[in-house]
Amino acid sequence: MKFNQPTDYGLFITAISWEYALWIRAYALGWFLINDAVKIWTYRLLRRERVA
């Protein structure tokens, strides 16, 4: 078994394609934007109700 070769990504880890990696990043960015919008809306609601 050869380790520390340029094509090794880790023990028991299979490499993924660049396309798949970009889809994962896009998915994470999309949810980041949605969660941030919900957070901002919640903070505004709490300030308006004088809770925070």
C-alpha atoms as a printed R data frame, in Angstrom:
   type eleno elety resid chain resno       x      y       z
1  ATOM     1    CA   MET     A     1   0.000  0.000   0.000
2  ATOM     2    CA   LYS     A     2   1.496  3.347  -1.056
3  ATOM     3    CA   PHE     A     3   0.914  6.491   0.987
4  ATOM     4    CA   ASN     A     4   1.811 10.160   0.509
5  ATOM     5    CA   GLN     A     5   1.486 10.040  -3.250
6  ATOM     6    CA   PRO     A     6   0.157 13.140  -5.075
7  ATOM     7    CA   THR     A     7  -3.012 11.237  -5.993
8  ATOM     8    CA   ASP     A     8  -3.776 10.145  -2.407
9  ATOM     9    CA   TYR     A     9  -6.497 12.226  -0.785
10 ATOM    10    CA   GLY     A    10  -6.425 10.475   2.524
11 ATOM    11    CA   LEU     A    11  -6.979  7.085   4.021
12 ATOM    12    CA   PHE     A    12 -10.396  5.654   3.041
13 ATOM    13    CA   ILE     A    13 -11.340  8.874   1.172
14 ATOM    14    CA   THR     A    14 -12.346  8.736  -2.467
15 ATOM    15    CA   ALA     A    15 -11.623 11.752  -4.616
16 ATOM    16    CA   ILE     A    16 -14.558 13.718  -6.046
17 ATOM    17    CA   SER     A    17 -14.724 15.637  -9.296
18 ATOM    18    CA   TRP     A    18 -14.288 19.402  -9.540
19 ATOM    19    CA   GLU     A    19 -17.861 19.690 -10.804
20 ATOM    20    CA   TYR     A    20 -19.216 17.919  -7.730
21 ATOM    21    CA   ALA     A    21 -17.030 20.062  -5.450
22 ATOM    22    CA   LEU     A    22 -18.381 23.238  -7.083
23 ATOM    23    CA   TRP     A    23 -21.971 22.033  -6.638
24 ATOM    24    CA   ILE     A    24 -21.284 21.463  -2.943
25 ATOM    25    CA   ARG     A    25 -19.838 24.991  -2.634
26 ATOM    26    CA   ALA     A    26 -22.832 26.494  -4.455
27 ATOM    27    CA   TYR     A    27 -25.242 24.602  -2.183
28 ATOM    28    CA   ALA     A    28 -23.404 25.824   0.924
29 ATOM    29    CA   LEU     A    29 -23.346 29.410  -0.373
30 ATOM    30    CA   GLY     A    30 -27.064 29.276  -1.137
31 ATOM    31    CA   TRP     A    31 -27.937 28.101   2.355
32 ATOM    32    CA   PHE     A    32 -25.567 30.679   3.844
33 ATOM    33    CA   LEU     A    33 -27.479 33.464   2.093
34 ATOM    34    CA   ILE     A    34 -30.854 32.061   3.159
35 ATOM    35    CA   ASN     A    35 -29.759 31.663   6.783
36 ATOM    36    CA   ASP     A    36 -28.265 35.148   6.858
37 ATOM    37    CA   ALA     A    37 -31.497 36.662   5.536
38 ATOM    38    CA   VAL     A    38 -33.514 34.824   8.197
39 ATOM    39    CA   LYS     A    39 -31.081 36.007  10.881
40 ATOM    40    CA   ILE     A    40 -31.349 39.635   9.789
41 ATOM    41    CA   TRP     A    41 -35.149 39.424   9.633
42 ATOM    42    CA   THR     A    42 -35.221 37.891  13.143
43 ATOM    43    CA   TYR     A    43 -32.970 40.602  14.580
44 ATOM    44    CA   ARG     A    44 -35.148 43.314  13.060
45 ATOM    45    CA   LEU     A    45 -38.270 41.700  14.494
46 ATOM    46    CA   LEU     A    46 -36.691 41.424  17.941
47 ATOM    47    CA   ARG     A    47 -35.550 45.057  17.872
48 ATOM    48    CA   ARG     A    48 -38.966 46.232  16.790
49 ATOM    49    CA   GLU     A    49 -40.595 44.293  19.645
50 ATOM    50    CA   ARG     A    50 -37.922 45.656  22.020
51 ATOM    51    CA   VAL     A    51 -36.877 42.164  23.047
52 ATOM    52    CA   ALA     A    52 -33.216 42.629  22.200
